[in-house]
Amino acid sequence: MGTCFKCRNSCVYVDVTKDKSIKDLFGGPCDFCRNIFCKDCSKLTSSEIRALMTQSRVIVFFYQDCMANIKQIGNIQKDSEDIKLKFSALQQNVSNMKEDIQNLQSQVTSAPKSYAQALASTTSTLQKDISDIKNSAEFISQCYEDQKTELVKATETLKKYDTENSALKQNIKMLETKMFFSEQKEKENKVIISGLKQVSTANISETVKTVFRRLSLESLQYKQCYKLNNKDNSPILVELNNKQDRACLFKKRKDIGKISAESCGLHGGTIYFNEDLTMENQKLFKLARDARKQKLIGATYTYLGLVYVKKDANSPAVKILSEDNLKELY
């Protein structure tokens, strides 16, 4: 996936079981700075990270330093509003004082001398207060301008992050598409045989050859075969040499019909042959089968590891790459 922005360690997919088709993601992108952080630095669980990497995720993740920046911008905006209110109040006080001075001066000519002296003293005090208020207003105004400058810088930074975020989203979308088809390519020649019991690890290969003989495919070669788990009835994964052999196997299976383990001299019930689907396509195929049961679609099947759906018997097959593709057919 990339390199952790903090510790510079690689954030990659790693196997979590012996099954190479089941993988867990270590590393997650921040929705603010769009940098990738490993599992340890992001302090997220594996489940949260897998949720963040899905195309339709509903949660957001902010790295701790980015969260602090977001809070700082909010504080700057709040301080700016407080300064505006204080400055407006000071202006009103100055206006009221000026009116008081004008009223007092208009009465000087008719007032006694002592009253005039008192008026002069009061006027001097008021003028000093006005001067102090003016100095305070200028200081507050300067603070407001400084805060405004900081807010502009923060806004520009956010715009930059937004642009980078859009570019990163496009890159991630492209990488997800490449990864999807790469994983699909790796599975297209694999077949899963299920329905057998009491198959030991030592005789897996002989069991596969026995099933192939039942299909009259004695000459069919394969690269490898192994059980998907250690259970008695574990499915067996067989990797064929090419798509032609895979097509031949499924055609024989269709021509013969149901095959029982007993007819092959093996233990178990009905033998099934299925494609090796990715985790995402397994989910899509299940949703498609559920939709068919609800009669929302006519049919569904898989071919070369991909899911296809037909709206009804006369409709063309539609390739399903996402849940949205499937819902469009309802």
MINULUM-160826 format. One record per residue (C-alpha): residue number from 1; residue in one letter; x, y, z. Coordinates in pm, 1 decimal, decimal comma, always signed. Layout:
BEGIN
NUM_a_X_Y_Z
...
***
This chain:
BEGIN
1_m_+0,0_+0,0_+0,0
2_g_+285,8_+242,8_+73,8
3_t_+512,0_+376,1_+349,6
4_c_+400,8_+503,3_+691,9
5_f_+435,7_+883,8_+700,0
6_k_+554,0_+880,0_+1063,7
7_c_+775,5_+573,5_+1117,0
8_r_+859,1_+519,1_+743,9
9_n_+783,9_+149,3_+768,3
10_s_+608,8_-20,1_+478,7
11_c_+230,8_-70,5_+506,1
12_v_+153,0_-387,7_+309,6
13_y_-89,5_-678,4_+286,0
14_v_+26,5_-981,5_+485,5
15_d_-107,1_-1339,4_+509,3
16_v_-309,7_-1400,2_+826,7
17_t_-371,0_-1773,2_+767,6
18_k_-221,1_-2046,5_+552,6
19_d_-484,0_-1953,5_+296,8
20_k_-317,0_-1699,0_+70,1
21_s_-659,2_-1574,4_-48,7
22_i_-746,5_-1433,6_+298,1
23_k_-544,8_-1122,6_+375,9
24_d_-541,3_-847,4_+634,6
25_l_-445,1_-484,7_+577,6
26_f_-198,1_-299,9_+800,8
27_g_-203,6_+80,4_+733,6
28_g_-465,5_+352,0_+689,3
29_p_-500,2_+694,6_+519,8
30_c_-583,6_+1013,9_+717,6
31_d_-891,5_+1195,0_+580,1
32_f_-726,1_+1533,5_+656,2
33_c_-368,3_+1505,7_+523,4
34_r_-425,5_+1184,0_+316,0
35_n_-94,2_+1044,5_+435,9
36_i_-74,5_+672,4_+511,3
37_f_-0,5_+560,9_+868,5
38_c_+78,1_+206,8_+977,8
39_k_-136,1_+15,8_+1222,7
40_d_+83,0_+104,8_+1524,8
41_c_+107,0_+480,1_+1446,9
42_s_-262,2_+518,4_+1353,0
43_k_-370,1_+327,1_+1668,2
44_l_-644,0_+152,2_+1468,6
45_t_-757,1_-210,6_+1484,8
46_s_-728,7_-438,7_+1181,5
47_s_-1108,9_-432,3_+1142,4
48_e_-1115,7_-49,1_+1145,6
49_i_-836,1_-36,0_+886,7
50_r_-1015,7_-281,2_+655,0
51_a_-1331,7_-68,8_+686,6
52_l_-1134,1_+245,6_+597,0
53_m_-997,9_+80,8_+280,3
54_t_-1335,3_-16,6_+137,8
55_q_-1483,1_+186,8_-145,9
56_s_-1803,3_+265,2_+42,7
57_r_-1670,2_+325,9_+390,0
58_v_-1885,0_+530,8_+632,2
59_i_-1625,5_+621,9_+895,6
60_v_-1351,1_+885,4_+891,2
61_f_-1003,2_+878,3_+1036,5
62_f_-794,4_+1180,7_+1141,3
63_y_-436,2_+1131,5_+1252,7
64_q_-378,0_+1283,4_+1601,8
65_d_-158,9_+1574,3_+1471,2
66_c_-417,8_+1658,5_+1202,7
67_m_-695,6_+1657,6_+1463,2
68_a_-498,2_+1918,1_+1661,6
69_n_-472,7_+2140,6_+1348,6
70_i_-847,0_+2118,0_+1291,5
71_k_-916,7_+2222,8_+1651,3
72_q_-669,0_+2514,1_+1622,6
73_i_-849,3_+2649,9_+1315,8
74_g_-1179,4_+2635,1_+1504,9
75_n_-1027,0_+2823,9_+1800,7
76_i_-889,4_+3095,0_+1569,2
77_q_-1234,4_+3150,2_+1416,3
78_k_-1395,5_+3171,0_+1762,1
79_d_-1133,2_+3422,7_+1888,1
80_s_-1188,7_+3636,9_+1578,0
81_e_-1563,3_+3656,7_+1646,1
82_d_-1500,0_+3754,3_+2012,1
83_i_-1263,2_+4033,7_+1904,9
84_k_-1524,6_+4169,8_+1661,4
85_l_-1784,6_+4188,5_+1940,4
86_k_-1545,9_+4363,5_+2184,2
87_f_-1436,6_+4616,4_+1921,8
88_s_-1800,4_+4697,5_+1838,2
89_a_-1876,8_+4754,8_+2209,0
90_l_-1577,9_+4989,5_+2246,4
91_q_-1687,6_+5193,9_+1947,1
92_q_-2033,0_+5235,3_+2104,0
93_n_-1876,8_+5350,3_+2434,6
94_v_-1665,3_+5610,8_+2256,6
95_s_-1970,6_+5740,3_+2071,3
96_n_-2165,7_+5772,4_+2399,2
97_m_-1877,9_+5959,7_+2567,3
98_k_-1852,5_+6206,3_+2281,0
99_e_-2223,0_+6286,2_+2317,8
100_d_-2178,6_+6342,6_+2693,2
101_i_-1890,0_+6585,8_+2631,4
102_q_-2088,7_+6783,6_+2375,8
103_n_-2383,0_+6812,0_+2618,6
104_l_-2156,6_+6935,1_+2898,6
105_q_-1977,9_+7188,5_+2677,5
106_s_-2311,6_+7335,3_+2567,1
107_q_-2388,4_+7416,4_+2932,3
108_v_-2050,5_+7579,5_+3017,7
109_t_-2149,1_+7937,0_+2930,1
110_s_-2442,7_+7939,7_+3173,0
111_a_-2282,4_+7737,7_+3451,3
112_p_-2113,1_+7882,6_+3763,7
113_k_-1733,0_+7901,5_+3771,9
114_s_-1706,7_+7605,5_+4009,7
115_y_-1931,8_+7409,4_+3784,5
116_a_-1717,2_+7505,8_+3485,7
117_q_-1404,1_+7386,6_+3668,9
118_a_-1573,7_+7061,4_+3757,8
119_l_-1682,3_+7028,8_+3397,7
120_a_-1327,3_+7092,7_+3276,8
121_s_-1193,0_+6827,5_+3515,8
122_t_-1456,4_+6581,0_+3406,9
123_t_-1385,2_+6658,9_+3043,4
124_s_-1012,4_+6598,8_+3098,2
125_t_-1085,7_+6266,3_+3266,9
126_l_-1318,2_+6165,1_+2986,7
127_q_-1059,6_+6259,0_+2725,2
128_k_-799,8_+6046,9_+2905,1
129_d_-1046,4_+5757,2_+2920,1
130_i_-1116,8_+5800,6_+2550,9
131_s_-742,9_+5794,5_+2478,1
132_d_-704,9_+5473,7_+2678,9
133_i_-1002,5_+5319,7_+2502,1
134_k_-859,6_+5422,7_+2166,4
135_n_-526,8_+5258,1_+2248,5
136_s_-709,7_+4943,7_+2359,3
137_a_-917,2_+4945,7_+2042,4
138_e_-604,5_+4977,5_+1828,3
139_f_-445,8_+4686,6_+2013,9
140_i_-757,2_+4472,5_+1970,4
141_s_-774,6_+4571,0_+1604,7
142_q_-414,5_+4458,8_+1553,3
143_c_-488,8_+4129,0_+1727,7
144_y_-789,5_+4084,8_+1502,9
145_e_-578,0_+4144,4_+1191,5
146_d_-318,0_+3894,8_+1314,2
147_q_-588,0_+3635,5_+1376,4
148_k_-738,5_+3707,4_+1036,4
149_t_-398,4_+3652,4_+871,7
150_e_-358,4_+3320,6_+1051,8
151_l_-707,2_+3217,4_+943,9
152_v_-628,7_+3297,8_+579,5
153_k_-311,4_+3088,6_+599,6
154_a_-501,9_+2800,5_+756,2
155_t_-769,2_+2822,8_+484,3
156_e_-503,1_+2811,4_+211,7
157_t_-347,9_+2507,1_+378,2
158_l_-686,7_+2333,8_+385,1
159_k_-737,0_+2406,9_+14,3
160_k_-395,8_+2255,8_-57,4
161_y_-482,6_+1945,0_+143,2
162_d_-816,3_+1921,0_-38,5
163_t_-640,8_+1924,1_-376,7
164_e_-389,9_+1663,7_-262,6
165_n_-673,2_+1457,9_-115,4
166_s_-857,0_+1450,1_-449,4
167_a_-541,0_+1337,1_-629,1
168_l_-476,8_+1067,9_-368,7
169_k_-835,0_+942,3_-397,0
170_q_-789,8_+902,1_-772,6
171_n_-461,1_+716,5_-722,6
172_i_-616,0_+491,0_-457,9
173_k_-910,9_+416,9_-687,5
174_m_-672,0_+324,4_-969,2
175_l_-460,5_+104,5_-740,1
176_e_-770,7_-68,9_-602,0
177_t_-883,1_-146,9_-956,8
178_k_-539,0_-283,6_-1050,1
179_m_-526,9_-489,9_-731,9
180_f_-878,4_-625,5_-795,0
181_f_-795,1_-751,6_-1144,8
182_s_-450,6_-874,5_-1036,6
183_e_-605,0_-1086,5_-761,9
184_q_-873,6_-1198,5_-1005,1
185_k_-609,5_-1304,3_-1259,1
186_e_-427,2_-1505,8_-993,8
187_k_-744,0_-1707,3_-914,6
188_e_-892,8_-1764,5_-1259,8
189_n_-732,1_-2110,7_-1310,7
190_k_-818,9_-2240,8_-962,6
191_v_-1107,8_-2476,6_-881,1
192_i_-1244,2_-2570,7_-537,7
193_i_-1367,8_-2929,4_-493,6
194_s_-1599,5_-2982,7_-194,8
195_g_-1824,5_-3258,8_-59,4
196_l_-1547,2_-3510,3_+23,3
197_k_-1468,1_-3648,7_+369,5
198_q_-1179,7_-3832,4_+536,1
199_v_-920,8_-3692,9_+295,2
200_s_-576,7_-3690,7_+456,3
201_t_-302,2_-3448,5_+360,4
202_a_-90,3_-3737,7_+235,8
203_n_-339,2_-3857,3_-27,7
204_i_-483,1_-3526,9_-155,7
205_s_-315,8_-3564,1_-495,2
206_e_-445,1_-3920,3_-542,3
207_t_-795,2_-3807,8_-440,1
208_v_-792,6_-3532,0_-705,5
209_k_-677,0_-3778,5_-973,1
210_t_-956,3_-4017,0_-871,3
211_v_-1216,8_-3742,7_-916,8
212_f_-1065,3_-3648,6_-1255,2
213_r_-1087,6_-4013,8_-1368,4
214_r_-1457,6_-4011,3_-1278,2
215_l_-1491,0_-3716,8_-1520,0
216_s_-1289,3_-3905,8_-1786,3
217_l_-1013,6_-3645,7_-1752,1
218_e_-724,3_-3878,6_-1665,2
219_s_-477,3_-3668,8_-1866,9
220_l_-574,1_-3338,5_-1702,7
221_q_-267,6_-3187,8_-1533,0
222_y_-252,8_-2934,7_-1249,8
223_k_+12,8_-2722,1_-1079,7
224_q_-79,4_-2785,4_-717,9
225_c_-357,1_-2898,4_-485,3
226_y_-411,2_-2861,3_-111,0
227_k_-681,4_-2857,8_+159,8
228_l_-814,7_-2516,7_+260,6
229_n_-819,9_-2612,0_+629,4
230_n_-749,1_-2904,1_+862,7
231_k_-1108,5_-3020,0_+901,4
232_d_-1218,8_-3367,4_+795,9
233_n_-1447,3_-3229,9_+522,9
234_s_-1219,7_-2944,4_+412,1
235_p_-1259,8_-2832,7_+48,3
236_i_-962,6_-2899,1_-181,8
237_l_-817,6_-2620,6_-397,6
238_v_-674,8_-2732,2_-733,8
239_e_-472,7_-2494,2_-953,0
240_l_-494,3_-2598,2_-1319,2
241_n_-241,1_-2507,3_-1587,5
242_n_-462,8_-2276,1_-1793,4
243_k_-814,7_-2150,1_-1858,7
244_q_-872,1_-2413,6_-2127,5
245_d_-826,4_-2697,2_-1876,1
246_r_-1055,9_-2516,1_-1635,6
247_a_-1326,0_-2478,9_-1903,9
248_c_-1289,0_-2846,2_-1996,3
249_l_-1336,1_-2951,3_-1631,9
250_f_-1656,4_-2750,7_-1586,9
251_k_-1794,5_-2870,9_-1921,8
252_k_-1741,2_-3234,5_-1823,5
253_r_-1904,8_-3169,7_-1489,4
254_k_-2207,7_-3016,4_-1663,5
255_d_-2236,2_-3302,0_-1915,0
256_i_-2218,2_-3577,4_-1651,4
257_g_-2441,6_-3410,0_-1394,6
258_k_-2423,5_-3480,4_-1022,7
259_i_-2125,4_-3684,8_-903,4
260_s_-2123,1_-3859,9_-568,3
261_a_-1815,1_-3942,2_-364,7
262_e_-1933,7_-4304,1_-349,8
263_s_-1922,6_-4333,4_-730,9
264_c_-1554,4_-4236,7_-710,9
265_g_-1481,1_-4486,3_-434,3
266_l_-1439,2_-4202,8_-184,5
267_h_-1608,1_-4091,3_+136,4
268_g_-1855,2_-3803,9_+137,8
269_g_-2171,2_-3688,0_-37,1
270_t_-2230,9_-3497,1_-360,7
271_i_-1908,2_-3356,2_-508,1
272_y_-1923,5_-2987,4_-604,4
273_f_-1689,5_-2786,4_-829,0
274_n_-1670,3_-2410,8_-769,7
275_e_-1449,5_-2124,5_-878,5
276_d_-1198,1_-1972,9_-634,8
277_l_-1349,5_-1626,7_-581,1
278_t_-1187,8_-1328,4_-410,7
279_m_-1332,5_-1220,6_-76,0
280_e_-1509,2_-927,4_-245,9
281_n_-1659,9_-1146,5_-518,5
282_q_-1767,9_-1407,1_-261,4
283_k_-1965,2_-1128,8_-92,9
284_l_-2112,9_-1009,1_-425,4
285_f_-2207,0_-1364,4_-527,8
286_k_-2388,1_-1420,5_-196,1
287_l_-2580,8_-1094,5_-240,0
288_a_-2671,1_-1198,8_-594,3
289_r_-2795,7_-1541,5_-476,4
290_d_-3003,7_-1372,6_-204,9
291_a_-3151,3_-1139,0_-467,5
292_r_-3239,6_-1439,8_-683,4
293_k_-3417,7_-1606,7_-388,0
294_q_-3619,0_-1287,5_-343,0
295_k_-3698,0_-1295,6_-718,2
296_l_-3533,3_-957,3_-771,7
297_i_-3321,4_-1108,0_-1052,3
298_g_-3361,5_-1408,2_-1279,6
299_a_-3025,2_-1584,4_-1247,8
300_t_-2666,2_-1546,4_-1129,2
301_y_-2343,5_-1738,8_-1191,9
302_t_-1966,7_-1697,0_-1190,0
303_y_-1723,2_-1722,5_-1479,3
304_l_-1344,1_-1681,8_-1460,2
305_g_-1380,6_-1560,0_-1103,1
306_l_-1630,4_-1281,6_-1185,4
307_v_-1998,0_-1257,3_-1089,6
308_y_-2264,8_-1227,5_-1360,3
309_v_-2638,3_-1159,6_-1326,7
310_k_-2934,1_-1184,1_-1564,9
311_k_-3242,5_-973,8_-1494,1
312_d_-3462,7_-1239,2_-1655,8
313_a_-3432,5_-1528,6_-1898,5
314_n_-3427,7_-1300,2_-2204,6
315_s_-3188,1_-1040,2_-2063,8
316_p_-2813,5_-1035,3_-2139,2
317_a_-2572,1_-1123,8_-1858,5
318_v_-2431,9_-824,3_-1670,2
319_k_-2090,1_-829,9_-1501,2
320_i_-2118,1_-728,6_-1132,6
321_l_-1815,5_-543,3_-991,1
322_s_-1982,7_-373,4_-693,3
323_e_-2300,1_-372,3_-482,4
324_d_-2417,7_-64,1_-673,1
325_n_-2398,2_-259,0_-1002,5
326_l_-2623,3_-525,8_-851,4
327_k_-2876,9_-280,2_-703,9
328_e_-2914,5_-108,5_-1043,4
329_l_-3081,7_-426,9_-1171,8
330_y_-3353,0_-439,6_-900,8
***
